[in-house]
Amino acid sequence: MKTIVLIRHAKSCWNTTSDDKTRPLSNKGVRDAHLVSQELIRYLPSKYIVWSSEAKRAKETAIIFGQNMEINLDCILYKKELYVFEEQELTKVIKKCKNEHDALILFGHNDAITNFVNKFGNETYDKVPTSGSVIIQFDTDNWEEIDVGEIVLTLFPRDLKSDEHKSA
């Protein structure tokens, strides 16, 4: 069994003069990343490897999630190959994961995240939102052989906020 936890980077700040790769998170993005990561910790596999795009907004998201989920930040692998927006490119990177790792947490970008979920999951989404997390399990022991898996959890900021609102 292989498990992937796909996390779309948190909302970035467009009011900067930086280029796409160095754009930081917005205040809303920081809040949403904290909200989702504090819930996601309850659903993590016991062992995993963590990869992130090298883009600043993905790195910052990985750090927030890592701190809240008690992940050793030195263990996050930043990969330039994850600065992709096409599902085919993302799939190539995922399929290179070593089989000794049964679970992969990955911080990346749209449209690659949404299209990967729609291709490899058993449900479809118009868009995985920023800070959105999707866990897919695959009935294989080989990352190269992943095919359609089962989405076992989605955590989107809007759903967590509406739950907080209902209980208030």
C-alpha positions in Angstrom: 0.0 0.0 0.0 1.3 3.5 -1.0 -0.2 6.7 0.5 0.3 10.2 -0.8 -0.7 13.3 1.1 -1.0 16.1 -1.5 -1.0 19.6 -0.1 -1.5 22.7 -2.3 0.6 25.6 -1.0 -1.2 28.2 1.0 -2.5 31.4 -0.5 0.3 33.7 -1.7 0.6 37.4 -1.6 0.1 39.1 -4.9 1.0 42.6 -3.5 4.7 42.1 -3.9 7.2 42.9 -6.6 8.7 39.4 -6.5 8.7 36.9 -9.3 6.5 33.8 -9.2 9.1 31.6 -7.6 9.8 34.0 -4.7 6.2 35.1 -3.9 5.5 34.7 -0.2 2.4 33.7 1.6 -0.4 36.1 2.4 -1.7 36.5 6.0 -4.8 34.5 5.0 -2.5 31.8 3.6 -0.6 31.6 6.9 -3.9 31.3 8.9 -5.3 28.7 6.6 -2.1 26.6 6.7 -2.2 26.6 10.5 -5.9 25.6 10.4 -5.5 22.7 8.0 -2.2 21.4 9.4 -3.6 21.3 13.0 -6.4 19.0 11.8 -4.3 17.0 9.4 -1.9 15.7 12.1 -4.6 13.3 13.3 -4.6 11.5 9.9 -0.9 11.2 9.1 0.6 7.8 8.5 3.2 6.7 11.1 6.2 6.9 8.7 6.6 9.2 5.7 8.9 11.2 3.6 8.2 14.9 2.9 8.9 16.7 -0.4 8.2 20.3 -1.3 8.6 22.5 -4.3 11.4 25.0 -4.0 9.0 28.0 -4.6 8.9 30.3 -1.5 5.2 29.9 -1.0 5.5 26.1 -1.0 8.5 26.1 1.3 6.7 28.5 3.8 3.6 26.2 3.7 5.8 23.1 4.3 7.4 24.8 7.3 4.1 25.8 8.9 2.7 22.3 8.4 5.9 20.8 9.6 6.0 22.8 12.8 2.3 22.0 13.6 2.6 18.3 12.7 5.9 17.9 14.6 7.9 17.1 11.5 11.7 17.6 11.7 12.1 20.6 9.3 15.5 19.3 8.4 13.9 16.2 6.9 11.8 18.2 4.3 13.4 17.6 0.9 13.0 20.7 -1.4 12.9 19.6 -5.1 13.1 21.9 -8.0 11.3 19.2 -10.1 8.1 20.0 -8.0 7.9 23.5 -9.3 5.5 22.2 -11.9 1.9 23.0 -12.9 1.2 20.0 -15.2 -0.1 16.7 -13.7 2.1 14.7 -16.1 5.3 16.3 -14.7 4.1 15.9 -11.1 3.3 12.2 -11.8 6.9 11.6 -13.2 8.4 13.0 -9.9 6.0 11.0 -7.7 6.7 7.7 -9.5 10.4 8.2 -8.8 9.8 7.9 -5.0 11.8 5.0 -3.6 9.7 2.0 -2.7 11.2 1.9 0.8 8.8 4.8 1.5 5.2 3.8 1.8 3.9 7.3 2.4 4.8 10.6 0.8 3.7 14.1 1.9 4.1 16.5 -1.0 3.7 20.3 -1.1 3.1 21.6 -4.6 1.1 23.8 -7.0 -2.0 23.9 -9.0 -3.1 22.8 -11.7 -0.8 19.8 -11.1 -2.3 19.0 -7.7 -6.0 19.2 -8.8 -5.3 17.3 -12.1 -3.3 14.6 -10.3 -6.2 14.1 -7.7 -8.7 14.0 -10.5 -6.7 11.4 -12.5 -5.5 9.2 -9.7 -8.3 9.6 -7.1 -11.8 8.1 -7.2 -13.5 11.5 -6.9 -13.1 14.7 -8.9 -12.8 18.3 -7.8 -13.1 21.6 -9.7 -10.1 22.8 -7.8 -8.1 21.8 -4.7 -8.0 25.1 -2.8 -4.9 26.7 -1.4 -3.9 24.9 1.8 -6.1 22.0 0.7 -4.9 18.5 1.5 -5.9 15.3 -0.1 -4.9 11.8 1.0 -4.9 9.0 -1.6 -4.1 5.4 -1.0 -3.0 3.1 -3.7 -3.2 -0.7 -3.7 0.4 -1.3 -4.8 3.8 -1.6 -3.3 5.5 0.1 -6.2 5.3 3.9 -6.8 5.9 3.4 -10.5 2.7 1.3 -10.7 0.3 3.7 -9.0 -3.0 3.9 -10.8 -6.4 5.0 -9.6 -6.4 5.0 -5.8 -8.9 5.8 -3.1 -9.3 9.3 -1.7 -9.5 8.6 2.1 -9.5 12.2 3.3 -9.9 15.8 2.0 -9.2 18.8 4.3 -10.1 22.1 2.8 -9.9 25.4 4.8 -13.5 26.4 3.9 -14.8 23.1 5.4 -12.9 23.6 8.6 -14.0 27.2 8.9 -17.6 26.2 8.4 -17.3 23.5 11.1 -15.9 26.1 13.5 -18.7 28.5 12.6 -21.3 25.8 13.3 -20.0 25.0 16.7 -19.8 28.7 17.8 
